[in-house]
Amino acid sequence: MLRLVEVYCKRHLPLLISLCGHSLICRQVDVSGNRKAVVIHVPYRLRKAFRKIHSRLVRELEKKFSGKDVILIATRRILRPPKKGTAVARPRSRTLTSVHEAILEDLVYPAEIVGKRIRFRLDGSRIMRVYLDPKERNSTEYKLETFSGVYKKLTGKEVVFEYPVQESI
C-alpha cells in the first residue's frame, strides 16, 4: 500500500516529491461486513501539504484499492497528564480530548463539522452525533459508515455521522 502512495506522489505531484520520503503509515481497517478502509497516517508537519491535494490523492488511491475507502489522518501524540507536584505543563494540543477532536476533523476533511451532540444511554454508554456540512453531502455521504467504523477503531468511541435537517419555511 505504501508503495502505491509513493508512486502516486512521484508520478503525479512533482511539487510533493519530498513528502514521499517521510514515513507514511498505512493500515487496513474492517469497517462493517465486507467493507474495508485504508487509513494513511501522514506526519503532522505535512498535513497542510496533503490537504492541498487531498481530493485528487484520495480519488486516485480509491481507484488503486478498488472497493476500499481511503482516509488521510495526521499523526498526533497524546501525552499523559503530569504527575502531582511537577511543574511540567502539557500543551492543549497533546491532550486526549484535543487529539480525538483533531482525528475527527481529519477523518471528514472535505466536509466541515457544524455540530456535535453527546447522548448518554441508560446503561451509561455514550454516543456522539456529529453533524456535517450539507454542502459536501454528495462527496461524503457514501463514506459515513466508514467514518464511524474508523473512528471507533482508532479511539474506541462510538460516533454517528449525520447531516442537519433543513427547515423549510
C-alpha positions as CSV (number, residue, x, y, z in Angstrom):
1,M,0.0,0.0,0.0
2,L,2.8,2.4,0.9
3,R,4.4,1.8,-2.5
4,L,1.3,3.0,-4.3
5,V,1.2,6.2,-2.3
6,E,4.9,6.8,-3.0
7,V,4.4,6.0,-6.7
8,Y,1.4,8.4,-6.9
9,C,3.3,11.2,-5.2
10,K,6.3,10.8,-7.5
11,R,4.4,10.4,-10.7
12,H,1.7,13.0,-10.4
13,L,2.9,15.6,-8.0
14,P,6.5,16.7,-8.5
15,L,5.8,19.5,-6.0
16,L,5.4,17.0,-3.3
17,I,8.2,14.5,-4.0
18,S,9.8,15.4,-0.7
19,L,6.6,14.2,1.1
20,C,7.1,10.6,0.0
21,G,10.5,10.4,1.7
22,H,8.8,10.8,5.0
23,S,7.3,7.9,6.9
24,L,3.7,7.2,5.9
25,I,2.0,4.5,7.9
26,C,-0.8,2.6,6.2
27,R,-3.2,0.3,7.9
28,Q,-6.3,-1.5,6.7
29,V,-9.5,-1.4,8.9
30,D,-12.5,-3.6,8.6
31,V,-15.5,-1.3,8.7
32,S,-18.6,-3.4,8.5
33,G,-19.3,-6.7,6.9
34,N,-17.4,-6.8,3.6
35,R,-16.3,-3.1,3.6
36,K,-12.7,-2.1,4.2
37,A,-10.9,1.2,4.6
38,V,-7.3,2.2,4.2
39,V,-6.1,4.7,6.8
40,I,-2.9,6.6,5.9
41,H,-1.2,8.3,8.8
42,V,0.6,11.4,7.5
43,P,3.3,13.2,9.5
44,Y,1.7,16.2,11.3
45,R,4.0,18.8,9.7
46,L,3.0,17.7,6.2
47,R,-0.7,17.8,6.9
48,K,-1.3,21.2,5.1
49,A,0.6,20.0,2.0
50,F,-1.5,16.8,1.9
51,R,-4.7,18.8,2.3
52,K,-4.0,20.7,-0.8
53,I,-4.0,17.5,-2.9
54,H,-6.4,15.6,-0.7
55,S,-9.3,15.2,-3.1
56,R,-7.1,14.1,-6.1
57,L,-5.0,11.8,-4.0
58,V,-7.9,10.1,-2.4
59,R,-9.7,9.7,-5.7
60,E,-6.6,8.1,-7.3
61,L,-5.9,5.8,-4.3
62,E,-9.5,4.6,-4.2
63,K,-9.2,3.6,-7.8
64,K,-6.0,1.7,-7.0
65,F,-7.5,0.0,-3.9
66,S,-10.7,-1.0,-5.7
67,G,-13.7,-1.1,-3.3
68,K,-11.8,0.4,-0.3
69,D,-12.3,3.9,1.1
70,V,-9.1,5.9,1.7
71,I,-8.7,8.2,4.6
72,L,-5.8,10.5,5.4
73,I,-5.1,11.3,9.1
74,A,-2.3,13.4,10.6
75,T,-0.2,11.5,13.2
76,R,-0.6,13.1,16.6
77,R,0.8,12.2,20.0
78,I,-1.1,12.0,23.3
79,L,0.8,12.9,26.5
80,R,-0.3,11.6,29.8
81,P,-1.4,14.1,32.5
82,P,1.6,15.4,34.5
83,K,2.0,13.9,38.0
84,K,1.1,15.9,41.1
85,G,3.8,18.2,42.2
86,T,5.6,18.6,38.9
87,A,5.8,21.9,37.1
88,V,5.6,20.4,33.7
89,A,2.9,21.9,31.5
90,R,1.2,19.8,28.9
91,P,0.2,21.6,25.7
92,R,-3.5,21.5,25.0
93,S,-2.8,20.0,21.5
94,R,-1.4,16.9,23.2
95,T,-4.4,16.1,25.4
96,L,-6.6,13.1,24.7
97,T,-9.7,15.2,24.0
98,S,-7.8,17.5,21.7
99,V,-6.2,14.7,19.7
100,H,-9.6,12.8,19.4
101,E,-11.3,16.0,18.1
102,A,-8.5,16.6,15.6
103,I,-8.8,13.0,14.4
104,L,-12.5,13.6,13.9
105,E,-11.7,16.8,11.8
106,D,-9.1,14.9,9.7
107,L,-11.5,12.0,9.2
108,V,-14.2,14.0,7.5
109,Y,-11.8,16.5,5.9
110,P,-13.5,17.7,2.7
111,A,-16.6,18.3,4.8
112,E,-16.8,20.5,7.9
113,I,-18.3,19.6,11.3
114,V,-21.2,22.0,12.0
115,G,-22.3,20.5,15.3
116,K,-21.8,17.8,17.9
117,R,-24.2,16.2,20.5
118,I,-23.4,13.6,23.0
119,R,-26.2,11.2,24.0
120,F,-25.9,9.3,27.3
121,R,-27.8,6.0,27.3
122,L,-29.4,4.5,30.4
123,D,-26.6,1.9,30.7
124,G,-24.0,4.7,30.9
125,S,-22.6,4.4,27.4
126,R,-22.3,7.4,25.2
127,I,-22.9,8.0,21.5
128,M,-21.6,11.2,19.9
129,R,-23.7,12.6,17.0
130,V,-21.6,14.6,14.6
131,Y,-23.4,16.9,12.1
132,L,-21.6,17.5,8.8
133,D,-21.9,20.4,6.4
134,P,-24.8,19.6,4.0
135,K,-22.8,21.3,1.1
136,E,-20.4,18.4,1.0
137,R,-23.2,15.8,1.1
138,N,-22.6,14.4,-2.4
139,S,-18.9,13.8,-1.8
140,T,-19.1,12.3,1.7
141,E,-22.5,10.6,2.1
142,Y,-21.3,7.2,0.9
143,K,-18.5,7.2,3.4
144,L,-20.4,7.9,6.6
145,E,-20.4,4.3,7.7
146,T,-16.6,4.1,7.0
147,F,-16.0,7.3,9.1
148,S,-17.8,5.9,12.2
149,G,-16.0,2.5,11.8
150,V,-12.6,4.0,11.5
151,Y,-13.2,6.5,14.4
152,K,-14.3,3.6,16.6
153,K,-11.2,1.6,15.7
154,L,-8.8,4.5,16.4
155,T,-10.3,6.0,19.5
156,G,-12.8,3.4,20.9
157,K,-15.6,5.9,20.9
158,E,-19.0,5.4,19.2
159,V,-19.9,8.0,16.7
160,V,-22.9,8.6,14.3
161,F,-22.4,11.0,11.4
162,E,-25.5,12.8,10.1
163,Y,-26.5,15.9,8.2
164,P,-28.6,18.5,9.9
165,V,-32.3,18.6,8.9
166,Q,-33.1,21.6,6.7
167,E,-36.1,23.6,7.9
168,S,-38.3,24.8,5.1
169,I,-40.3,27.9,5.8
